[in-house]
Each structure stands twice: as C-alpha cells, then as structure tokens.
Amino acid sequence: METVERLIRSAQELLWERGYVGTSPKAIQRAADAGQGSMYHHFAGKAELAKAAIERSGSELRAAAETQLGGDGTATERITGYLGREREVLKGCQVGRLAADPDVIADPVLRAPVAETFEWLRGRLAEVVAEGKRNGEYPESLDPERTAATIAAVLQGGYVLARAAGSTEPFELAVNGLVDLLEAK
C-alpha cells in the first residue's frame, strides 16, 4: 500500500476513534508507518490530511449505502437492508461521529464533507421513499424528504443511544421500530 493511502486510512481510523483534537500528526504517522517528511510531502498539514480522510469516509459511506438502496426489491426492502446492514454500532458512525466534533464543525473545510455526505444520504433516501410512494408502498401523504431525514436521524440517534448504553440493543430497537413504521400501511 502506498504511503499516501496508509496515511489516509490511518487518519480515518484515528478520527473515528479519537476525533480531530485527539488525532495528532505523530499518531497518524505511527499508525501509517510513515515519517514526518512523508506526511508533509503529501499533505500540507493535519487539516489537509483530515479533510482527505473525511472525504474518503464519506465516499465509503455513500458506496455502502448505495449497495442496499440501489439494489433490487421494494423501497421498504432496500431501506430495511440499508438499516440492517453490518455495522460497528458501538464505534458509532464514522462520519456521524465527526458531526459531534467541535473542531470539525467549527472548520468549514472539515465540516463540508460531513455535511455533503449527509445531504447525499437524505437525498438518496428521499428518492427511494418517493419511488415507494409511486409504487403504492407508502401513503400519498408521506413526505419523502421528511421521511428521509427521519431515517437518517433514527440511525444516527441509534448509534448515540447504543454507545451511551454500551450495548447494541438501543440501536437495534430504534432501527427495528423504524422498520415497523415503514412496513405499516
């Protein structure tokens, strides 16, 4: 694996585990088995590397979501597949955790890929819900954009509840409760 790739992967993991402030350039270099010169050859500094790592995490989240949301089946089956896919629940969402990081949110450059990822997710979910409405799965009164925002919020809130409890149970309850609502006519 190339040095730049190791640096980005290491930054992704450390940002997920420790947040922006808790992720030092030295820690990234150690995790990536890269020297200081290598890091600064590829990136102007920690912020530029963090931006690349956040963008990569967002891209990976979008690709994973699209696997279920763009697959075969009814809208409910695809949304249920997305909600039920394999996750490291107790670690939280790799992108969502950054939305709670004050240093990421305070920096428009670092916040942008987080916001763009969730904007894409809400938009993609809204498309699937709208398709479900057209196919008669959902009532005409269901608003796709509000429903998409609810799905994203339940998922992110489920992560928070699970981490606080130290158990995946609150996440599973939230997700399964949402699926119950989607399946009710």
Stockholm file with secondary structure:
# STOCKHOLM 1.0

chainA/1-185         METVERLIRSAQELLWERGYVGTSPKAIQRAADAGQGSMYHHFAGKAELAKAAIERSGSELRAAAETQLGGDGTATERITGYLGREREVLKGCQVGRLAADPDVIADPVLRAPVAETFEWLRGRLAEVVAEGKRNGEYPESLDPERTAATIAAVLQGGYVLARAAGSTEPFELAVNGLVDLLEAK
#=GR chainA/1-185 SS CCHHHHHHHHHHHHHHHHTTTTCCHHHHHHHHTCCHHHHHHHCSSHHHHHHHHHHHHHHHHHHHHHHHHTSSSCHHHHHHHHHHSCCCGGGCCTTHHHHTCHHHHHCHHHHHHHHHHHHHHHHHHHHHHHHHHHTTSSCTTCCHHHHHHHHHHHHHHHHHHHHHHTSSHHHHHHHHHHHHHHHCC
#=GC SS_cons         CCHHHHHHHHHHHHHHHHTTTTCCHHHHHHHHTCCHHHHHHHCSSHHHHHHHHHHHHHHHHHHHHHHHHTSSSCHHHHHHHHHHSCCCGGGCCTTHHHHTCHHHHHCHHHHHHHHHHHHHHHHHHHHHHHHHHHTTSSCTTCCHHHHHHHHHHHHHHHHHHHHHHTSSHHHHHHHHHHHHHHHCC
//
